[in-house]
Amino acid sequence: MQFQEQGTVANQRYTVSPRTLSFVLCEGALLLLRGAPAKRLWANQLNGLGGHIEPGESPRQSALREIREEAGLTLQQLDLRALVHVSGHEGHPGVMLFVFLGRVAGRATQPSPEGQLEWHPLDALPWDQMVADLPHLLPRLLGEERGDVLYGCYTADASGEMRYHLEN
């Protein structure tokens, strides 16, 4: 199949930016990244690991690369656990978020310019320090049976506040 046969037309339709978001578990703890103070988005807030999918990468390849770059971890097991469409607002492109969950055998990480890596016990997660959608997403993500994929859509209301909808 030729590229033109994919139905893509530049700047004439709604677009999304593909990104990954990954969470890593080890011995009853969750690895989170506290965004560097100078970051444009989510400075000093806790989030998973991730970023943009580069041209030619699959979502899984991107997630593995981001985990390696941001934490120095190489995962053998990494499962897709959610697909979330973050709707664009007022003419801005949206985001298609591929959310992964993986496990490692040890907690050794390398420093990241993205921020400070922190392991948090699953029974004492600091919800009030997280990026706004994580208190909605993580309980579902961590509680679902292996293999279940969540589907979500985040939309902005009239005031610009995000609303989170997740379903199986």
Secondary structure, DSSP 8 states (H G I E B T S, - for coil): --GGGG---TTSS--EEEEEEEEEEETTEEEEEEE-TT-SSSTT-EE-EEEE--TT--HHHHHHHHHHHHH----S-EEEEEEEEE---TT--EEEEEEEEEE-S------BTTEEEEEEEGGG--GGGB-TTHHHHHHHHHHS-TT--EEEEEEE-TTS-EEEEEE-
